């Protein structure tokens, strides 16, 4: 593994973590809105 591979791997890993956090917050927001308004 050269230094470029390491840099790309770290960048993609960071983006993956950001995506996971975004998905979790979206799921949390949807479940909270469903909980707040169950009789839609």
MDTraj code that builds the backbone (N, CA, C; nanometers):
import mdtraj as md
import numpy as np

residues = "UNK UNK UNK UNK UNK UNK UNK UNK UNK UNK UNK UNK UNK UNK UNK UNK UNK UNK UNK UNK UNK UNK UNK UNK UNK UNK UNK UNK UNK UNK UNK UNK UNK UNK UNK UNK UNK UNK UNK UNK".split()
xyz = np.array([
    [0.0854, -0.1196, 0.0000],
    [0.0000, 0.0000, 0.0000],
    [0.0888, 0.1243, 0.0000],
    [0.0728, 0.2069, -0.1009],
    [0.1498, 0.3312, -0.1000],
    [0.0708, 0.4417, -0.0313],
    [0.1310, 0.5585, -0.0217],
    [0.0714, 0.6672, 0.0576],
    [-0.0591, 0.7186, -0.0035],
    [-0.0702, 0.7109, -0.1359],
    [-0.1928, 0.7550, -0.2032],
    [-0.3089, 0.6621, -0.1694],
    [-0.2829, 0.5316, -0.1695],
    [-0.3865, 0.4346, -0.1321],
    [-0.4352, 0.4591, 0.0098],
    [-0.3417, 0.4863, 0.0999],
    [-0.3769, 0.5120, 0.2400],
    [-0.4638, 0.6372, 0.2507],
    [-0.4257, 0.7422, 0.1780],
    [-0.5014, 0.8680, 0.1817],
    [-0.6433, 0.8476, 0.1281],
    [-0.6556, 0.7754, 0.0175],
    [-0.7872, 0.7486, -0.0424],
    [-0.8707, 0.6623, 0.0514],
    [-0.8069, 0.5627, 0.1145],
    [-0.8779, 0.4757, 0.2074],
    [-0.9294, 0.5538, 0.3277],
    [-0.8455, 0.6405, 0.3823],
    [-0.8867, 0.7216, 0.4977],
    [-1.0002, 0.8158, 0.4610],
    [-0.9915, 0.8758, 0.3421],
    [-1.0949, 0.9689, 0.2972],
    [-1.2279, 0.8965, 0.2774],
    [-1.2250, 0.7799, 0.2129],
    [-1.3486, 0.7065, 0.1881],
    [-1.4064, 0.6534, 0.3187],
    [-1.3192, 0.6161, 0.4141],
    [-1.3657, 0.5684, 0.5443],
    [-1.4355, 0.6810, 0.6199],
    [-1.3791, 0.8018, 0.6110],
    [-1.4390, 0.9184, 0.6760],
    [-1.5742, 0.9508, 0.6127],
    [-1.5821, 0.9446, 0.4802],
    [-1.7085, 0.9708, 0.4112],
    [-1.8121, 0.8653, 0.4461],
    [-1.7700, 0.7405, 0.4621],
    [-1.8604, 0.6323, 0.5004],
    [-1.9165, 0.6573, 0.6394],
    [-1.8321, 0.7019, 0.7319],
    [-1.8785, 0.7350, 0.8667],
    [-1.9771, 0.8507, 0.8647],
    [-1.9498, 0.9514, 0.7811],
    [-2.0420, 1.0644, 0.7688],
    [-2.1761, 1.0191, 0.7136],
    [-2.1726, 0.9275, 0.6164],
    [-2.2945, 0.8746, 0.5566],
    [-2.3744, 0.7950, 0.6592],
    [-2.3049, 0.7155, 0.7410],
    [-2.3728, 0.6387, 0.8456],
    [-2.4396, 0.7321, 0.9458],
    [-2.3704, 0.8378, 0.9842],
    [-2.4268, 0.9341, 1.0789],
    [-2.5480, 1.0041, 1.0184],
    [-2.5397, 1.0367, 0.8897],
    [-2.6513, 1.1010, 0.8204],
    [-2.7717, 1.0076, 0.8146],
    [-2.7476, 0.8808, 0.7804],
    [-2.8567, 0.7831, 0.7755],
    [-2.9212, 0.7660, 0.9117],
    [-2.8397, 0.7596, 1.0173],
    [-2.8930, 0.7448, 1.1531],
    [-2.9791, 0.8640, 1.1910],
    [-2.9351, 0.9848, 1.1565],
    [-3.0130, 1.1037, 1.1923],
    [-3.1430, 1.1103, 1.1127],
    [-3.1400, 1.0660, 0.9862],
    [-3.2627, 1.0629, 0.9046],
    [-3.3609, 0.9609, 0.9611],
    [-3.3114, 0.8419, 0.9960],
    [-3.3976, 0.7386, 1.0552],
    [-3.4552, 0.7868, 1.1876],
    [-3.3727, 0.8525, 1.2680],
    [-3.4179, 0.9057, 1.3968],
    [-3.5260, 1.0111, 1.3760],
    [-3.5060, 1.0997, 1.2797],
    [-3.6050, 1.2045, 1.2522],
    [-3.7369, 1.1443, 1.2044],
    [-3.7299, 1.0437, 1.1177],
    [-3.8517, 0.9782, 1.0673],
    [-3.9245, 0.9069, 1.1803],
    [-3.8510, 0.8342, 1.2634],
    [-3.9158, 0.7620, 1.3730],
    [-3.9730, 0.8584, 1.4765],
    [-3.9054, 0.9708, 1.4992],
    [-3.9577, 1.0716, 1.5919],
    [-4.0854, 1.1346, 1.5381],
    [-4.0887, 1.1630, 1.4084],
    [-4.2095, 1.2230, 1.3509],
    [-4.3248, 1.1228, 1.3504],
    [-4.2942, 0.9950, 1.3280],
    [-4.3982, 0.8921, 1.3352],
    [-4.4496, 0.8762, 1.4772],
    [-4.3596, 0.8862, 1.5742],
    [-4.3975, 0.8737, 1.7149],
    [-4.4824, 0.9931, 1.7581],
    [-4.4472, 1.1110, 1.7073],
    [-4.5195, 1.2326, 1.7449],
    [-4.6579, 1.2369, 1.6806],
    [-4.6724, 1.1749, 1.5646],
    [-4.8001, 1.1795, 1.4926],
    [-4.8377, 1.0384, 1.4455],
    [-4.8838, 0.9519, 1.5358],
    [-4.9138, 0.8135, 1.4962],
    [-5.0445, 0.7987, 1.4192],
    [-5.1316, 0.8990, 1.4256],
    [-5.2641, 0.8866, 1.3633],
    [-5.2705, 0.9649, 1.2328],
    [-5.1730, 0.9350, 1.1435],
    [-5.1697, 1.0053, 1.0160],
    [-5.2733, 0.9479, 0.9220],
])
top = md.Topology()
chain = top.add_chain()
for i, resn in enumerate(residues, 1):
    res = top.add_residue(resn, chain, resSeq=i)
    for name in ("N", "CA", "C"):
        top.add_atom(name, md.element.get_by_symbol(name[0]), res)
traj = md.Trajectory(xyz[None], top)
